[in-house]
């Protein structure tokens, strides 16, 4: 399998509501007003990345939920919930079995 070749989208996307991510998005997520769900791209390809940043430091009170949109996240068909303030992480698509997996925090 070839090494992923990606470049993150710049400038980043700022959202205060639910959002459908595009491949290689950097998403500044502000959950000050309410919890937010970010839905990952529907038909990802190997090496695509989405990065999430807790802009307001409020994921501990208003969680970020990441929906795999039909793909696994960390090898599970469930969603991923981030409930730690100031947590920042990226997910990379590694294929159908594991789906989206952590690239880094």
N, C-alpha and C positions, 0 to 999 in steps of 0.2 A: 504494500500500500504506500502511495506517495505521501511525503510529508505535507502537512497542511500549509497552504500559502494564503494568508489572510492579511488584510489591513482593516483596521477599525474605522468606521464611518466618523468623520469629523466635519462640522461640530457635532457634539453630542445632542441627543434628544432629551428635552426636559418634559416630564409628565407629572401631572397631579391627578390623573384619572387612569382607568384601565387603558391598556395600549397593546397593539399588535406589533411586535418587534419585526424588524427586517434583518436579514443576514448582516452580521458584522456591526450591528448597532452598539453604541455606547448610550445607555439609558440612565439619566439622572432622575431618580424616583423620589418624589416628595410626597410622603404619606401623612403630612401634617393634618390634613382634613379628614382622611378616611383610609382604610386599607385599600391596596391597589393590586390588581392582577395584571401581570404582563404575560401575554400569550406568545410563545415562540413561533418561528416560521413553520408553516404547514409541511413543506417538503424540503427539509434541509439536506445539504450535501456535506460530505466529509470535509472537516476543517472549518466550517462556518462557526462564527463566534458571536455571542451576545454578552455584553458586559453590563453589570448592574451596580449603581452607586447610590447609597443612602444619603441623599442630598441634605436632608434636614435632621438626620439622626433620630428618626421616629419609628423605625421598623420594630422596635420593642413594644410600642403601644399600638401602632397601626401597621400590621404586618404587610410584607410584600409576599404575594403568591405568584409563582412561576408555573404556568400551564404548558405542558409539553406539546399540546396541539396534535395529539396522535402519536408522538414519539416518546420513548422512554426518557426519564431523567434519572441519572445514576443507576441505570439498570432496572428501574421500577416504572410501572405505568402511572404512578401517583404524581401529584403535583409536588413542587418543592415550596416550602414556606420558610421565609427568613424572618426571624423574630428577635434579632440582635441589632441594637442601635449601632450605626456607623459600619455595618458589615458591607463590604464591597467584594464582588466576586465576578468571575467570568465563566461561562459555560461554552464548551466546544463540542460540536457534533462529531461523534466518533464512529457512527454506523448504527445499524438497526438494533443490535443486541443491547448495547449499553446506552445508546442514544446520546443525549446531552450529558457530558461529564465535566467535572470541575477542571478548569484550566489554571486557575489561580485565585487567590484572595487578595 
